[in-house]
Amino acid sequence: MKKNTIHFNNASEAREIGTALEPLLPRIEHDHGLSLVIRDLTVNIEGPEQSAEKLAGFIENLRKARNHTAIDALSMDYAYDTFSQGDVHIFEKLTSLRVDVSPKKPAIFPKTLGQRIYLNAIESHAITFGTGPAGTGKTYLAMAMAVSALLKGDVSRIILTRPAIEAGESLGFLPGDFQQKVTPYLRPLYDALHDMLPSEMIENHIERGVIEVAPLAYMRGRTLNHAFVILDEAQNTTPQQMLMFLTRLGFDSKCAITGDLTQIDLPNHKSSGLFEARSILAKVQGLEFIELSERDVVRHSLVQKVIEAYQENRSS
């Protein structure tokens, strides 16, 4: 038996680490045969020597990680599951890739290894396809990379677009002119922007055309140079629309294409351009396909369970 004691630097660190670890205590003790006691400015770990030392390393890495990013319950669940599968350096891997989006906003870090792979792909490829279920951060992380590229001067503008297909609704029934109709539909893209940039900066960039948010139809006939382009909800493109979009990319530009192939809303059983592109372009050099899974969901823990239940129902 081995006893390890970790001493915290101050009450704030002890409180944050203790709060993060407390929900996991029953699992840790059951999975590893360890006893954990969190008291005042210490954590005492007692149990088999190898398990105690590994868990001590996990907590030390958690201490380092909290200096870079907020540690919430979902992050802890994922990190502990990954640690239990043998990856003792999970926190180091997640905090080693930092996306700075604004001096006034916190930096963004991947919350899962799948997200880290996705960010690496965007960084190193001109075109990246990110597919996976809702809540995996496909669009949000692409937006973070776009904003970071703009602030570093790697691109001179950001273009955000979606196909004008709705989940069981029609733009024609919404009130107002065309711009008023499409603004609510494009709202998720605005929401992500507002998480990363101050409102006044977004408004200024939109007025000057530095940031453009528009339906996919507006991309026809254009050449997009020096731009970071994001095509969201790409599962709702037709094959013709996807080809049109992919051939818009100009010099010094980067493109992220995101979608969920389980949520295709195309009418009359039309083929999805995203589904077709995945098979046609699989061997093309210079682009990358990254598939995120329910393990990469970073919303409420129930979202992951909902996705798993639907997947089981489809396969049965």
Order of alpha helices (4+ residues) and beta strands (2+ residues): beta-alpha-alpha-beta-beta-alpha-alpha-alpha-alpha-beta-alpha-beta-alpha-alpha-alpha-beta-beta-alpha-beta-alpha-beta-alpha
